[in-house]
Amino acid sequence: MDQEVKERLISRVNTNPYVNHLGIDFTVVEEGRVEARMPLHDEQRQYSGVIHGGVLAALADTIAGFAAYTMLPLDRDVLTAELKISFLRAAWGKELIAKGYVVKPGSHLHFCECEIYCDDKLVSKSSGTFCVVHPQI
């Protein structure tokens, strides 16, 4: 992936209001692979103090989708068609680390996975199918 394409991808995702709301900071952006950090806040916790599963699902969808997006021409976009997440242990820490990658790219569908870590422990594993579409701008 050349630097201009990488900068355009990062610029586009950084203007996404939901990504900004979550505070996601992309640390690795390569063709077919992304990694990011996301700080955790008290309002994301359940009554017991554990991070709500919806927070993990939102991060997994974002990271796996962006991994798919890195393998598209700039005139295409992706939409989530299916997302499956397995919660492997409770997340209690102050930050999540997410690693997403494309398992199988296609002309109409990309299949991707995402692993999320908290305090160096795997807390969830997800897979998703993403439709390749024309942007609706």
C-alpha positions in Angstrom: 0.0 0.0 0.0 1.6 3.3 -1.0 1.7 6.2 1.4 -0.9 8.4 -0.4 -3.5 5.6 -0.3 -2.7 4.9 3.4 -3.1 8.6 4.3 -6.4 8.8 2.4 -7.7 5.7 4.2 -6.6 7.0 7.6 -8.1 10.5 6.9 -11.4 9.0 5.9 -11.7 6.8 9.0 -10.6 9.6 11.3 -13.5 11.7 10.1 -16.0 9.0 11.1 -18.0 10.4 14.1 -18.4 7.0 15.7 -14.7 6.1 15.5 -14.0 9.5 17.1 -16.6 8.9 19.8 -15.0 5.6 20.7 -11.5 7.2 20.8 -10.0 4.5 18.5 -6.3 5.2 17.6 -5.0 3.2 14.7 -1.4 2.1 15.3 -0.9 -0.2 12.3 -2.5 0.2 8.9 -1.3 -2.2 6.2 -3.0 -3.8 3.3 -5.4 -6.4 4.9 -4.3 -5.7 8.5 -4.9 -3.0 11.1 -4.3 -2.6 14.8 -5.7 -0.1 17.2 -6.0 1.1 20.8 -9.1 2.2 22.5 -9.3 3.8 25.9 -11.9 2.5 28.3 -14.2 4.7 30.4 -16.5 4.1 33.4 -19.6 4.6 31.3 -18.7 1.6 29.2 -18.8 -0.7 32.2 -21.7 -2.9 33.4 -22.9 -2.9 37.0 -20.1 -5.3 38.0 -17.4 -3.1 36.6 -16.7 -5.3 33.5 -16.7 -3.7 30.1 -20.0 -4.2 28.3 -20.0 -6.7 25.4 -21.5 -4.1 23.1 -18.3 -2.1 23.4 -16.2 -5.1 22.3 -18.6 -5.8 19.5 -18.5 -2.2 18.3 -14.7 -2.2 18.3 -14.5 -5.6 16.6 -16.8 -4.4 13.8 -14.8 -1.3 13.3 -11.4 -2.9 13.2 -12.4 -5.9 11.0 -14.3 -3.6 8.7 -11.3 -1.2 8.4 -9.1 -4.2 7.6 -11.4 -5.0 4.7 -11.5 -1.4 3.7 -7.7 -1.4 3.3 -8.0 -3.9 0.4 -10.5 -1.9 -1.7 -10.1 0.7 -4.4 -10.7 4.2 -3.0 -14.0 4.4 -4.9 -15.5 1.5 -2.9 -16.7 1.1 0.7 -17.7 -1.8 3.0 -20.8 -2.6 5.0 -21.1 -5.3 7.6 -23.3 -8.2 6.4 -22.6 -10.5 9.4 -20.6 -10.3 12.6 -20.0 -13.1 15.1 -18.2 -12.5 18.4 -17.1 -14.9 21.1 -16.4 -13.3 24.5 -13.6 -15.3 26.1 -13.0 -13.5 29.4 -14.1 -10.3 31.1 -12.3 -7.1 30.2 -11.5 -5.0 33.3 -8.6 -2.8 32.3 -8.2 0.7 31.0 -7.5 0.0 27.4 -8.3 -2.4 24.6 -5.9 -3.5 21.8 -7.6 -4.8 18.7 -6.0 -6.6 15.8 -7.9 -7.1 12.6 -7.1 -8.9 9.4 -8.6 -10.0 6.1 -8.8 -13.8 5.9 -10.4 -13.9 2.4 -10.9 -10.9 0.2 -13.3 -11.0 -2.7 -14.8 -8.8 -5.3 -18.2 -8.6 -3.5 -17.5 -10.0 0.0 -14.5 -9.9 2.4 -14.2 -12.3 5.3 -12.3 -10.8 8.2 -11.4 -11.6 11.8 -10.6 -9.5 14.9 -8.9 -10.3 18.2 -9.3 -7.9 21.2 -6.9 -7.9 24.1 -7.1 -6.3 27.5 -4.1 -6.3 29.8 -2.3 -8.6 27.4 -5.1 -11.2 27.6 -7.4 -12.2 24.7 -10.9 -11.2 25.7 -12.8 -11.7 22.4 -12.4 -13.2 19.0 -14.8 -12.3 16.2 -15.4 -12.9 12.5 -17.3 -10.8 10.0 -18.4 -10.7 6.4 -18.3 -7.3 4.8 -20.0 -6.4 1.5 -18.1 -4.3 -1.0 -20.3 -1.4 -2.1 -20.2 2.0 -3.8 -20.1 4.8 -1.2 -23.5 6.4 -0.6 -22.1 10.0 -0.4 
